[in-house]
Amino acid sequence: MSELGTFSIRVVDEDGVGVGDVKVSVHYASLLAGYFHGRTDSDGWVEFDIETAPPWGTLIETIYVDDEEVGGGFHPEDGNTFSFNRP
């Protein structure tokens, strides 16, 4: 875990059930800008470290599920959770 903590993303199907083994990509805009990737567990969850950031915080510009844009534009804090439907 990073010094700033972690945040989690859950991918669900149209019935709200977690979907496992789905690729999730997060595009950070911070001092360590770039893309970070993970795969959901059997209940649809994937966890990411919050990267070292300038004083205004890490910005998650874009989130992709199976290479489809599903969200973004937020500053995660330790323990935040987000949920997205699988495209």
C-alpha distances in whole Angstrom, upper triangle without the diagonal:
4,7,8,6,7,10,12,15,18,21,24,28,31,31,28,27,23,24,22,21,22,20,18,18,16,18,17,19,17,18,16,18,18,17,14,15,14,17,17,18,21,21,20,16,13,10,8,6,8,10,12,15,19,20,21,17,15,18,18,21,21,20,22,22,24,25,27,26,25,23,22,22,20,17,14,13,10,11,14,15,18,21,23,26,26,29
4,5,5,7,11,13,17,20,23,26,30,33,33,30,29,26,26,24,24,23,21,19,18,16,17,15,16,14,14,13,15,16,16,14,16,16,19,19,20,24,23,22,18,15,12,9,6,6,7,8,12,15,16,17,14,13,16,16,19,20,20,22,23,25,25,27,25,25,23,21,21,18,15,13,12,10,12,14,16,19,22,24,27,27,30
4,6,9,12,16,19,22,25,29,32,35,35,32,31,28,29,28,27,27,25,22,21,19,19,16,18,15,15,14,17,18,19,17,19,19,22,23,23,27,26,25,21,18,15,12,9,8,8,8,11,14,15,16,13,13,16,17,21,22,22,25,26,28,28,30,28,27,25,22,22,19,16,13,12,10,13,15,18,20,24,26,29,30,32
4,7,10,13,17,20,23,26,30,33,33,29,29,26,27,26,26,25,24,21,19,17,17,14,15,13,14,13,16,17,18,16,18,19,21,22,23,26,25,23,19,17,13,11,8,6,7,7,9,12,12,13,10,10,13,14,18,20,19,22,24,27,27,27,25,24,22,19,19,15,12,10,8,7,10,12,15,17,21,23,27,28,30
4,7,10,14,17,21,24,27,30,30,26,26,23,24,23,23,23,21,19,18,16,17,15,17,15,16,15,17,18,18,15,17,16,19,19,19,23,21,20,16,14,10,9,6,6,8,10,12,15,16,16,13,12,14,15,18,19,18,21,22,25,25,26,24,23,21,19,19,16,13,10,7,5,7,10,12,15,18,21,24,25,28
4,7,10,14,17,20,24,26,27,23,23,19,20,20,20,19,18,15,15,13,15,13,16,15,17,15,16,17,16,13,14,13,15,15,16,19,18,16,13,10,7,6,4,5,9,12,13,17,18,17,13,12,14,13,16,17,15,18,19,21,22,23,21,20,18,16,17,14,12,8,7,5,6,8,9,12,15,17,21,22,24
4,7,10,14,17,20,23,23,20,20,17,18,18,18,17,16,13,13,11,14,13,16,16,18,17,17,17,15,13,13,12,14,13,15,18,16,14,10,9,6,6,7,7,11,14,15,18,18,17,14,12,13,11,15,14,13,15,16,19,20,20,18,16,15,13,14,12,10,7,7,6,5,5,6,8,11,14,17,19,21
4,7,10,13,17,19,20,16,16,13,14,14,15,14,13,11,12,11,14,14,17,18,21,19,18,18,15,13,12,11,11,10,11,14,12,10,7,6,4,6,9,10,13,17,18,21,22,21,17,15,15,12,15,14,12,14,13,16,18,18,17,15,14,13,15,13,13,9,10,9,7,6,5,6,9,11,14,15,18
4,7,10,13,16,17,13,13,11,11,12,13,11,11,8,10,10,13,14,18,19,22,20,19,18,15,13,12,10,10,8,11,13,11,8,6,5,6,8,11,13,16,19,20,23,24,22,19,16,15,12,14,13,9,11,10,13,15,15,14,11,11,12,14,13,14,11,13,12,11,9,6,5,6,8,11,12,15
4,6,10,13,13,10,10,7,8,9,11,10,11,9,12,13,16,18,21,23,26,24,22,21,18,15,14,11,10,7,9,11,8,5,4,6,9,11,15,16,19,23,24,27,27,25,22,20,19,15,17,15,12,12,10,13,15,15,14,12,12,14,17,16,17,14,16,16,13,11,8,6,5,6,8,10,13
4,7,10,11,9,8,6,6,8,10,8,10,9,12,13,17,19,22,25,27,25,23,21,18,16,14,12,10,7,10,10,9,5,7,8,12,14,18,19,22,25,26,29,30,28,25,22,20,17,18,15,11,11,8,10,13,12,13,10,12,14,18,17,19,17,19,19,17,15,11,9,6,5,6,6,10
4,7,7,5,5,4,5,9,11,10,13,12,15,17,20,22,26,28,31,29,27,25,22,20,17,15,13,10,12,11,9,6,9,12,15,17,21,22,25,29,29,32,33,31,28,25,23,20,21,18,14,14,11,12,15,14,15,12,14,17,20,20,22,20,22,22,19,17,13,11,7,6,5,6,10
4,5,5,5,6,6,10,13,11,14,14,18,19,23,25,28,31,34,32,30,27,24,23,20,18,15,13,14,13,11,9,12,15,18,21,25,26,29,32,32,35,36,34,31,28,26,23,23,20,17,15,12,13,16,15,16,13,16,19,22,23,25,23,25,25,23,20,17,14,10,9,6,6,9
4,6,7,10,10,14,16,15,17,17,20,22,25,27,30,33,36,34,32,30,27,25,23,21,19,16,18,16,14,13,16,18,22,24,27,28,31,35,35,37,38,35,32,30,28,24,25,21,18,17,14,15,18,16,17,14,17,20,23,24,26,25,27,28,25,22,19,16,12,10,7,8,9
4,6,9,10,14,17,16,19,19,23,24,27,29,32,35,38,36,34,32,29,27,25,23,20,17,18,16,13,13,16,19,22,25,28,29,32,36,36,39,39,36,34,32,30,26,27,24,21,20,17,18,21,19,20,17,19,22,25,25,28,26,28,28,25,22,19,16,13,12,9,11,13
4,6,9,13,16,15,18,17,20,21,25,27,29,32,35,33,31,30,26,25,22,20,18,15,15,14,11,10,13,16,19,21,25,26,29,32,33,35,36,33,30,28,27,23,24,22,19,18,15,17,20,18,19,16,17,20,23,22,24,22,24,24,21,19,15,13,9,9,8,10,13
4,6,10,13,13,16,16,20,21,25,27,30,32,35,33,32,30,26,24,21,19,16,13,12,10,8,8,11,14,18,21,24,26,29,32,33,36,37,35,31,29,28,24,26,23,19,18,15,17,20,19,20,17,19,22,25,24,26,23,25,24,21,19,16,14,11,11,9,10,14
4,7,10,10,13,13,17,19,22,24,28,29,32,30,28,26,23,21,18,15,12,9,9,7,5,4,7,11,14,17,21,23,26,29,30,33,34,32,29,26,25,22,23,21,17,16,13,14,18,17,18,16,17,20,23,22,24,21,22,22,19,17,14,12,9,10,9,9,13
4,7,7,10,11,15,18,21,24,27,29,32,29,28,25,22,19,16,13,10,7,8,7,6,4,8,11,14,17,21,23,26,29,31,34,35,33,30,27,26,22,23,20,16,15,11,12,15,15,17,15,17,20,23,23,25,22,24,23,21,19,16,14,11,11,9,8,11
4,6,9,11,15,17,21,23,27,29,31,28,27,24,21,18,15,11,8,5,5,4,6,5,8,9,13,16,20,22,25,28,30,33,35,33,30,27,26,22,24,21,17,15,12,12,15,16,18,17,19,21,25,24,25,23,24,23,21,20,17,16,13,13,12,11,14
4,7,9,13,16,19,22,26,28,29,26,25,22,18,16,12,9,5,5,6,7,9,8,9,10,13,15,19,22,24,27,29,33,34,33,29,26,25,22,23,20,16,14,11,10,14,15,17,17,19,21,25,24,25,23,25,24,22,21,18,17,15,14,14,12,14
4,6,10,13,17,19,23,25,27,24,23,20,16,14,10,8,5,5,8,9,11,8,9,9,13,14,18,20,22,26,27,30,32,31,27,24,23,19,20,16,13,10,7,6,10,12,14,13,16,18,21,22,23,21,23,23,21,20,17,15,13,12,11,9,11
4,7,10,13,16,20,22,24,21,19,16,12,11,7,6,5,7,10,12,13,10,11,9,12,13,16,18,20,23,24,28,30,28,25,21,20,17,17,14,11,8,6,5,8,10,12,12,14,16,19,20,21,19,22,22,21,19,17,15,14,12,13,10,12
4,7,10,13,17,19,21,18,16,14,10,8,6,5,6,7,11,14,14,10,10,8,10,10,14,15,17,20,21,24,26,25,21,18,16,13,14,11,7,6,5,6,8,9,10,10,11,12,16,16,17,16,18,19,18,16,14,12,12,10,12,10,12
4,7,10,13,16,18,15,13,10,6,6,4,7,9,11,14,17,17,14,13,10,11,10,13,14,14,18,18,21,24,22,19,15,14,10,11,8,6,5,7,8,7,9,9,10,11,11,14,15,16,15,18,18,18,17,15,13,14,12,14,13,14
4,6,10,12,15,12,10,8,6,5,6,9,11,13,16,20,19,16,14,11,11,9,11,11,11,15,15,18,20,18,15,12,10,7,8,6,5,6,9,11,10,11,10,10,10,9,11,11,12,12,15,16,16,14,14,12,13,13,15,15,16
4,7,10,12,10,7,6,4,7,9,12,15,17,20,23,23,19,18,15,14,11,12,12,11,14,13,16,18,17,14,10,9,6,6,5,6,8,12,14,12,13,11,12,10,9,10,11,12,12,16,17,18,17,16,15,16,16,18,18,18
4,6,9,7,5,5,6,8,11,14,17,19,22,25,24,21,19,16,14,11,11,9,8,10,10,12,15,13,10,7,6,5,6,8,9,12,15,17,15,16,14,15,12,10,10,10,10,11,13,15,17,16,16,15,18,18,21,21,21
4,7,7,5,7,9,11,15,18,21,22,26,29,28,25,22,19,18,14,14,11,10,10,8,10,12,11,9,6,5,6,6,9,12,15,18,20,18,19,16,17,14,11,10,10,10,12,15,17,19,18,19,18,20,20,23,24,24
4,5,5,8,11,13,16,19,22,24,27,30,30,27,24,21,18,15,13,10,8,7,5,6,10,9,7,5,7,9,10,13,15,18,21,23,21,22,19,20,18,14,13,12,11,12,14,16,19,18,20,20,23,23,26,27,27
4,6,9,13,14,18,20,24,26,29,32,32,29,26,23,20,16,14,12,8,7,5,6,10,11,10,8,10,12,13,16,18,21,24,26,24,25,23,24,21,18,17,16,14,15,17,18,21,21,23,23,26,26,29,30,30
4,6,9,11,14,17,21,23,26,29,29,26,23,20,18,14,12,10,7,7,7,10,13,14,12,9,11,12,13,15,16,18,21,23,21,23,21,22,20,17,17,16,14,15,17,18,20,20,21,22,24,25,28,27,28
4,7,9,13,16,20,22,25,29,28,25,23,19,18,14,13,12,9,10,9,11,15,14,12,9,9,10,10,12,14,16,19,20,18,20,18,19,17,14,14,14,13,15,17,18,21,20,21,20,23,22,25,25,25
4,7,10,14,17,20,23,26,26,23,21,18,16,13,13,12,10,12,12,15,18,17,15,11,11,10,10,11,12,13,16,17,15,17,15,17,16,14,15,15,15,16,18,19,21,20,20,20,21,21,23,23,23
4,7,10,14,16,19,23,23,20,18,15,14,11,12,12,11,14,15,17,20,19,16,13,12,10,10,9,9,10,13,14,12,14,13,15,14,13,14,15,15,15,18,19,20,19,19,18,19,18,20,19,19
4,7,11,13,16,20,20,17,15,11,11,8,9,11,10,14,15,18,21,20,17,13,13,11,12,11,10,10,12,13,12,15,14,15,15,14,16,16,15,14,17,17,18,17,17,16,17,17,19,18,19
4,7,10,13,17,17,14,13,9,10,8,11,13,13,17,18,22,24,23,20,16,16,13,14,12,10,9,10,11,11,13,14,14,15,15,17,17,18,16,18,18,18,18,16,16,16,16,17,16,17
4,7,9,13,14,11,10,6,8,8,11,14,15,19,20,24,26,25,22,18,18,15,16,14,11,11,10,11,12,14,15,15,16,16,19,19,19,17,18,18,17,17,15,15,15,15,16,15,17
4,7,10,11,9,8,6,9,11,14,17,18,22,24,27,29,28,25,21,21,18,19,16,13,11,10,10,12,14,16,15,17,18,21,21,21,19,21,20,18,18,15,15,14,14,15,13,15
4,7,7,5,5,5,8,11,15,17,20,23,25,29,30,29,25,22,22,18,20,17,14,12,10,11,14,15,16,15,17,18,21,21,21,18,20,19,17,16,13,13,12,12,13,11,15
4,5,5,5,6,10,13,16,19,22,25,27,31,32,31,27,25,24,21,23,21,17,16,14,14,17,19,20,19,20,21,24,23,23,20,21,20,17,17,15,15,14,15,15,14,17
4,6,8,10,13,16,20,23,25,29,31,34,36,34,31,28,28,24,26,23,20,19,15,16,19,20,22,20,22,24,27,26,26,23,24,23,20,20,17,17,15,15,15,14,18
4,6,9,12,16,19,22,25,28,30,33,34,33,29,27,26,23,25,22,19,18,15,16,20,20,21,19,20,22,25,24,24,21,22,21,17,17,14,14,12,13,13,13,17
4,7,10,14,17,19,22,26,27,31,32,30,26,24,23,20,21,19,15,14,11,13,16,16,17,15,17,18,22,21,22,19,20,19,16,15,12,11,9,10,10,10,14
4,7,10,14,16,19,23,24,27,28,27,23,21,20,17,20,17,14,14,12,14,17,17,17,15,16,17,20,19,19,16,17,16,13,12,9,10,9,10,12,12,16
4,7,10,13,16,19,21,25,26,25,21,18,18,15,18,16,12,12,11,13,15,16,16,15,15,16,19,17,17,14,15,14,12,12,10,10,10,12,14,14,17
4,7,10,12,16,18,22,23,22,18,16,16,14,17,16,13,14,14,16,17,19,18,17,16,16,18,16,15,12,13,11,10,10,9,10,12,14,17,17,19
4,6,9,13,14,18,20,19,15,12,13,11,14,14,12,13,14,16,17,18,17,16,15,14,16,14,13,10,11,10,10,10,10,11,14,15,18,18,21
4,6,9,12,15,17,17,13,11,13,12,15,15,14,16,18,20,20,21,20,19,18,16,17,15,13,10,10,9,10,11,12,14,17,18,22,22,24
4,7,8,12,13,13,9,7,10,10,13,14,14,17,19,21,21,22,20,19,17,14,15,12,9,7,8,7,10,10,12,14,17,19,22,23,25
4,6,10,12,13,9,7,10,10,13,15,15,18,20,22,22,23,21,21,18,16,15,14,11,10,11,11,14,14,16,17,20,21,25,25,27
4,7,10,11,8,7,11,13,15,17,18,21,24,26,25,26,24,24,21,18,17,15,12,12,12,12,16,16,19,20,23,25,28,29,30
4,7,7,5,5,9,11,13,16,18,21,24,26,25,26,23,23,20,17,15,13,10,11,12,13,17,17,19,20,23,25,28,29,30
4,6,6,7,10,13,15,18,20,24,27,29,27,28,25,25,22,18,16,15,12,13,14,16,20,19,22,23,26,27,31,31,32
4,5,9,11,15,17,20,22,26,28,31,30,30,27,26,23,19,17,15,12,13,13,16,19,19,22,23,26,28,31,33,34
4,7,8,12,14,17,20,23,26,29,28,27,24,23,20,16,13,11,9,11,12,15,18,17,20,20,24,25,29,30,31
4,6,10,12,15,17,20,23,26,25,25,22,21,18,14,12,10,6,8,9,12,15,14,17,18,21,22,26,27,28
4,6,9,12,14,17,20,23,21,22,19,18,15,12,10,8,6,7,9,12,14,13,15,16,19,20,23,24,25
4,6,9,11,15,18,21,19,19,16,15,12,8,7,6,5,7,10,13,16,14,15,14,17,18,21,22,23
4,6,7,11,14,17,16,15,12,12,9,6,6,5,6,7,11,14,15,12,13,12,14,14,18,19,19
4,7,10,14,17,14,14,10,11,8,5,5,7,9,11,15,17,18,16,16,14,16,15,18,19,18
4,7,10,13,11,10,7,8,6,4,7,9,11,12,16,18,19,16,15,13,14,12,15,15,15
4,7,10,9,8,6,6,5,5,9,10,12,12,16,17,17,15,13,11,11,9,12,12,12
4,6,5,5,4,6,7,9,12,14,16,16,19,20,20,17,15,13,12,10,11,10,10
4,5,5,7,7,9,12,15,16,19,18,21,21,20,18,15,13,11,8,9,7,7
4,6,9,10,13,15,19,20,22,21,24,25,24,21,19,16,14,12,11,8,8
4,7,9,12,14,17,19,21,21,24,25,25,22,20,17,16,13,13,11,9
4,6,9,12,15,18,20,20,24,25,24,22,19,16,15,11,11,9,7
4,6,8,12,14,17,18,21,23,23,20,18,14,13,10,11,10,9
4,7,11,13,16,16,19,21,20,17,15,11,10,7,8,8,8
4,7,9,12,13,16,19,18,15,13,10,10,8,10,12,11
4,6,9,10,14,17,17,14,13,10,12,11,14,15,15
4,7,10,13,16,17,14,14,12,14,14,17,19,19
4,6,10,13,14,11,12,11,13,14,18,19,20
4,7,10,12,10,12,12,15,16,20,22,23
4,7,8,6,9,9,13,15,19,21,22
4,6,6,9,11,15,18,21,23,25
4,6,9,12,16,19,22,24,26
4,6,10,13,17,20,22,25
4,7,10,14,17,19,22
4,7,10,14,16,19
4,7,10,13,15
4,7,10,12
4,6,9
4,6
4
